[in-house]
Amino acid sequence: MLLTSIQPILELVVVLGDAGFVLPASCGLSVALWTAGDRRAAVAFLAAVAVCGALAALAKIVSMASGPPLLHSPSGHAALAAAFFLPLSAIFMRVDERRVGFVAAALCAAVALLVAVARVAAAAHTTPEAFAGFFIGFACFGLFLGLAPSRLGIGAPALVVFLAAAVALHAHLGLSIEMEGRLERIATRLVRLLSL
């Protein structure tokens, strides 16, 4: 009942886990961090998202080729949302504007979780698939925390403006990157190759 009542919100949120949003926004945020002098944070952010994308693709291929029916395809949307929004929440927590940073960090963490819930609500993934994807992104968040500095020079207003611009640009362009079919073909070829 609750999922039905918030379905329109979930449909809006799910695009924030699409590679068509996360990849360009990650590049943009890394440029903003680099320009502000936060080079370690920029590299850590890009590393977290890149490793997440690679791990999610690998997990999808392996699970499609041999996984149990319950875990046919870990959610790439949930993985990328967690790998993007959880480090972004940590970045917000490290800015000087503590109140704005705290609120923005809480919203970012909520978006990361809502994307996983939205994938289940849309019947695009099972609950285990959504949480497997979220866990991949969460692990990459750990990578970010290990690499990023504890203090940042970029301010919360710049981050808010960047995030608003990224969402607006994505809403205007509507870029979406579909990987599921390609990964399914790779998994099928892998199964054929291994059965020879």
Residue, then its C-alpha position, 0 to 999 in steps of 0.5 A: m500500500l505504501l509503495t503504491s502511494i509513493q510510486p510516482i516519486l519512486e519513478l522520478v527517483v529511479v533515474l538518479g541511479d541510471a548510468g546516463f545520470v551517474l556517469p556524466a554527473s560523476c565527471g562533472l562533480s570530479v571536475a568541480l572538486w578538482t577545480a576547488g583544489d580537492r584533487r584527492a576527493a575528485v580522484a576518489f570519487l571517480a575511482a568509487v564510481a568506476v570500480c562500482g560500474a565494473l563490479a556491477a557489470l561483472a556481478k551481472i554477467v556472472s549471475m546471469a551466466s550461473g546465478p540462482p533464479l533469485l539473483h539473476s541480475p544485481s541492480g546496476h541502478a542501485a549500485l550506481a546510486a549508492a556509489f554516487f550519492l553515498p560519497l556525495s553525502a560524505i562530501f557534504m558532511r566534510v564542508d564547512e557549512r555544517r547545517v546545510g551539509f548535514v541536510a544534504a547528506a541525509l537527502c543523498a543517503a535517502v536517494a541512494l536507498l530509494v533507488a533500490v526500493a524503486r527498482v523493486a517497486a517497479a518489478a525491475h528487480t527482486t529485493p535480493e537483486a536490489f540489495a546486492g546492487f546496493f551492497i556493491g555501491f556501498a562497498c565502493f563508498g567504502l573505497f571512497l572513504g578510504l581514499a578521500p581526505s577528511r577536509l574539503g575546500i569546496g563549499a556546500p552552496a557550490l555542491v548544491v548548485f552542481l547537483a541541481a544543475a546535473v539533475a536539470l541537465h539530465a531532465h532536459l536531455g533524458l540520457s539513459i544508458e541501457m546495459e542489461g541487454r549487452l551484459e545478457r549477450i556477454a553472459t550467454r556467450l560465456v556460457r556457450l564458451l564454457s560448455l564447449 
